[in-house]
Amino acid sequence: MMLGSLLPIIFLIGGIGAKTNFKVNGTFTCDYDAWCFFVTLWEEDTSESWNDVIDRMGTKCVFGRHSYNYQLDGTEYEDGPFGDEFYEIFLTVRHNCTSYGKRELRRETTFESVKTPVVYITWNKQLTGDIGVLVDEFV
């Protein structure tokens, strides 16, 4: 009888449930000899303030070479409040491979089923140029 009354609590806490692992990789390229970037993997929710950070790579600076291979790896357990059967996944990269300031680029949102155990995403991006939104900081 006691176990029967605990089962609803276990389900609410999330002790039993599906999860999706996200594995992201790619190469950022810049024509400058010294440049920095900060990349983040997101799950988009109804409100921007509810967006989940799945994984991020702290600011990396590259000297004397024009490309950097990155990897992100994170897990999601649900699609947030009012979610459907899909994760809305996107990436952002903030960088200084510009003629002035720091810029943020966003990869187009993809829709991944909450029932998929592992999702693989590759994003290769040439960062050189003044495209994207001006930002004050890398983070």
N, C-alpha and C positions, 0 to 999 in steps of 0.2 A: 504494500500500500504506500509506503514512503517513497519507493522508487517511482511509482506512477505520478506522484505529485511533484517530483523533481524533473521529470522529462520536459515539461513546458519551459522551465527555467533554463535547462541545458540548450534547448533549441534557440531561445531568445539570446543567450550569451554567444551563440555561434559555435558551440562545441562540435556540432555536426553540420557540415555544409561543404559545398563545392568551392574550389578555388581555381584561379587561373594564374599561371606564371607567365610573365612577359619577358622575353629575351630580345634585346635590341642591340644592334651593332651598326657600324658604318665608319665612314671616313670623312672628316672635315678637311677641306683644302683651302689654303690662303696663299696669295702670291707674295706676301711680306715675309721677311726673315725673322721677325719677332711678332707674336700675336697670342691672344688669350681667348678662351671661351668657357662657357658654363652651360651644360646641357641638362634638360629635365624631361622626364617621361611623365605624362599626366593622364588621368582619367577624368573626363569632363562631366560635370553634373549640371543640374538645372541652373544653379547660380554659380558664377565664377568663384565666389568665396567658398563654395563647397567642393571645388575641384580637388581631387586627390593627387598628391605627389606619389607616384609609384616608385621612382628611383631618380637619383640625380648624381651627377659627377661634379664635384667641387671644381672651382676655377682651375683650369689647366693652362699653363703658358708654354708655348712652343718656340724654341730658338734654333735657328740655323736649318730648319727644314720646313717644307711647305704643306705637310699633311700630318694628321693625327688619327689613329684608329681608336675608336671608343667602344665601350660595351656598357650596357645597363641591364639590370636584372631585378625584377620585383614581382610582388604577388598582390592580387586583389581578391577579396572574398565576397563582395557584393557590389551592386551598381548604384549605391547611394539612395537617398530619399527619392521616392517616386520613380525609381529605376524601371527599366524594361528588361528585355532579355539580351541586351547588348551593352558592352563597354564601349564608350566613345573615347578613343585613344588618340592622343596627339603628343608631339614633341616640340620643345622650344630650345633654341640655342641663342645665347647672348654672346656677342663677340666684339672685338675691336679691329677686325680686318677691314677697315673702312678708311676713307680719307679724313673723316672727322668723327670723333665720338664712338659710342658703343651702340650697337643695333641688336634687335631681337628678330629672329626669323621663326616662323611657326610652320611645322609640317601639317599638311592637310589631315583632318580628323578621319580615322578609319573606325569601322564598327566591327567589333569582335564579339562572338557569342559568349555569354557567361558560362556556357557548357563546355567550352574548349579548354582542355587542361593546360596546354602550352601554346603561346602565340609567339611567332618569330617575326620581327620587323627589322628591315634594313633601311637606313636613311643615310645616303651619301650626299654631301652638300658642298658646293663651292661657295665659300663665304665672302670672297673678295668683292668689294663694291659697296655702294651706298643704298642697298635695298633693305627693306624691313623698317621697323619702328625704332626711333631713337629712344634710348633708355639711359638712366643715370648711373646704374650699377650693374655688375655682372649677376648678382643674386636678385 
